[in-house]
């Protein structure tokens, strides 16, 4: 999502039907299982489900247009008998140049299919090993 079209509170905008907006957002959240590329944009739009405005609906429609244009993209979960669960993890020690915090990430595969991921920045920094 471009920062230029990132939705904001828009208190002066014209309100739209909340149930229609929530239905669209729910459907898009369901699609994030196979299209993780829309996760950030959909979650940004979901923040306004209590009082959606026309500007929020416009951004949601842009996400739908993107999905229509990328129907051949996404994750594919083939039918298979191999139910071997694999987990991969990585750590970037003091990788953030601004606050020097560690970032940890994990990825889970069931057979050859991607099923879950997680990325988290540590909450605090210790100044010595005795504090850790």
N, C-alpha and C positions, 0 to 999 in steps of 0.2 A: 504494500500500500504506500503510495506516495505521500510524503508529509503535506503536500499541497492539498490533497483531498481527504486527509485524516479527519474523521468527524469530531466535532466538539459539542459542547452542551447546547448551543443554539437556542437560547431562551426566547428569542423573538420570532422564531420560525413557526410555520403553520403546522399544527399537530396532525398526525395521521392516525388511522385505526390501530389501536394497541394490539388487538388480537391478531390482526393480519400481519403486523410486523413481527410479533412473537412467533407466529407460525412459520414465517420465512426464516427467521433466525434459528429456530429449532431444526428445521430441515437442513440449513447450512451447517449447523453444529454436527448433525448426523453425518454429513458428507466429509467432515474433516478427518474421519477415520481412514478414508481412502485418498483424500487430497490434503495432506498436511501443509501444503503451500498456502492454503487460505486460512489457516488457523489464526494467525495474528489479526488479519483483517476482520474475520468474523467475530472474534472476541472483543475487538475494539467497538464493533457495532452493537454487540450484545449488552454493552454497558448502558445503553440508552433505551432498553426495552420498557422501562416504566413510563417514559414520556417521549416517545419517538416523534421526530419532526420530519418534514419533507426532505431536508438535507440528509438525514440519516437513511431514509428510504432510497434516495438517489445513490448513496454509496453502496447499499445492499444490492441495488440493481446492477451496479458496475461489477460487483463480485459475481453475480449471476451471468452477466455477459462474458466475463472472463472464463467461467466454467463452460459455457456453451462453446467458446472458441478453443478450449483445451480438452475436448472430450476424449482424446487419445492419451492424455496424461493421467497419472494417478498410480496408486499402488494396486497390484493384482494379487489376489489370494487364490492360487490354484488348488485344486483338489489333490490331496496326496495322503499317503499313509505314514509318512515320517513326521512324528510329533516330538522331535528333538528340540528342546528349548536351549537357545544359546544367548548368552548375555555378554556384552562388551562394555567396557568402561574406559574412560580417559580422564586425566586431570591435567589442567594447565596451571602450574604453580606460579603465582604472582604474574599472571598473564595480562591482567588489566593494567594499562599504563597509568590510569588516573588514580585508582585507589589501591593498587597492588594486591587485590584479593584473588584467591584461587577460584577457578571454575571447574566443576566436575560434571561429567556427562555420562549417561548410560544409554544403551540401545539393546532391545530384545528382539530376537528372531525366533519364530516357531517354524521349524523346517527351513524353507527358503523365504518365508514371508515375514516382513517387518511388522511388528505388532505394537511396540511401545518405545518411547524415548523420554529422556529427562535431562535437563540441564539446569544447574544451580550454581549461583555464586555464593561463596561463604559469607556468613553474616558479619564476622568480626576478624580483626587481624591481631595476632599476638606479636609482641615485641621481642620475646625471647622464648627459648625452648622450655624453660621452667614454667612460663605462663600457659603454654599449650598443655 
